[in-house]
């Protein structure tokens, strides 16, 4: 078996802080249901990986319009803010690529839901943007 090179990357404290800041901004927009602001920190086409109600894997690429329409439908247009209590584990592949695993409790009004998902963020023009969303249960919305 060939010997693989050491491909590990150790992020700096500033890089870790920049991921925390990105998610703080994204979560604040999500809490207000400000879908356009959420789209502002993405790069399109956006890759989505999920599964559907039949238990089959699903994937799609969305443009900004599809993202805004679907997220508006999924998140609703209620007046209650959404809160997130999240634990995130970033895994840096390089200084410009990171996969972030998230375990989160989302509360909207009286409804609380446990979420587990991952996002792939890339750095463009010195700023993080998300390029891929991975989460179970979205497959039926990936048309």
BELRAFEN-V304402 format. One record per residue. N is the residue number from 1. SS is DSSP state (H for helix, E for strand, L for the rest). NEAR is the number of other C-alpha atoms within 12 Angstrom. Layout:
# BELRAFEN-V304402
((N & SS & NEAR) (N & SS & NEAR))
This chain:
# BELRAFEN-V304402
((1 & L & 3) (2 & L & 4) (3 & L & 6) (4 & L & 7) (5 & L & 7) (6 & L & 8) (7 & L & 10) (8 & L & 13) (9 & L & 17) (10 & L & 19) (11 & L & 20) (12 & L & 13) (13 & H & 11) (14 & H & 12) (15 & H & 25) (16 & H & 24) (17 & H & 15) (18 & H & 25) (19 & H & 36) (20 & H & 22) (21 & H & 17) (22 & H & 27) (23 & H & 33) (24 & H & 21) (25 & H & 22) (26 & H & 28) (27 & H & 26) (28 & H & 21) (29 & H & 24) (30 & H & 33) (31 & H & 29) (32 & L & 25) (33 & L & 28) (34 & L & 27) (35 & H & 30) (36 & H & 22) (37 & H & 22) (38 & H & 29) (39 & H & 31) (40 & H & 25) (41 & L & 31) (42 & E & 33) (43 & E & 27) (44 & E & 24) (45 & E & 20) (46 & E & 31) (47 & E & 28) (48 & E & 34) (49 & E & 29) (50 & E & 30) (51 & E & 21) (52 & L & 19) (53 & L & 15) (54 & L & 13) (55 & L & 13) (56 & L & 15) (57 & E & 20) (58 & E & 25) (59 & E & 25) (60 & E & 25) (61 & E & 24) (62 & E & 27) (63 & L & 21) (64 & H & 24) (65 & H & 18) (66 & H & 25) (67 & H & 35) (68 & H & 26) (69 & H & 22) (70 & H & 24) (71 & H & 25) (72 & H & 21) (73 & H & 15) (74 & H & 20) (75 & H & 26) (76 & L & 21) (77 & L & 20) (78 & L & 16) (79 & L & 13) (80 & L & 17) (81 & L & 23) (82 & E & 27) (83 & E & 25) (84 & E & 27) (85 & E & 23) (86 & E & 24) (87 & E & 20) (88 & E & 25) (89 & E & 22) (90 & E & 30) (91 & E & 25) (92 & E & 26) (93 & E & 20) (94 & E & 20) (95 & L & 27) (96 & L & 26) (97 & E & 29) (98 & E & 32) (99 & E & 29) (100 & E & 32) (101 & E & 25) (102 & E & 27) (103 & E & 21) (104 & E & 22) (105 & E & 20) (106 & E & 25) (107 & E & 21) (108 & E & 24) (109 & L & 14) (110 & L & 11) (111 & E & 13) (112 & E & 15) (113 & E & 18) (114 & E & 20) (115 & E & 23) (116 & E & 24) (117 & E & 28) (118 & E & 30) (119 & E & 36) (120 & E & 34) (121 & E & 35) (122 & E & 30) (123 & E & 26) (124 & E & 16) (125 & L & 9) (126 & L & 12) (127 & E & 21) (128 & E & 32) (129 & E & 35) (130 & E & 34) (131 & E & 33) (132 & E & 31) (133 & E & 35) (134 & E & 31) (135 & E & 30) (136 & L & 26) (137 & L & 24) (138 & L & 28) (139 & H & 25) (140 & H & 22) (141 & H & 26) (142 & L & 31) (143 & L & 18))
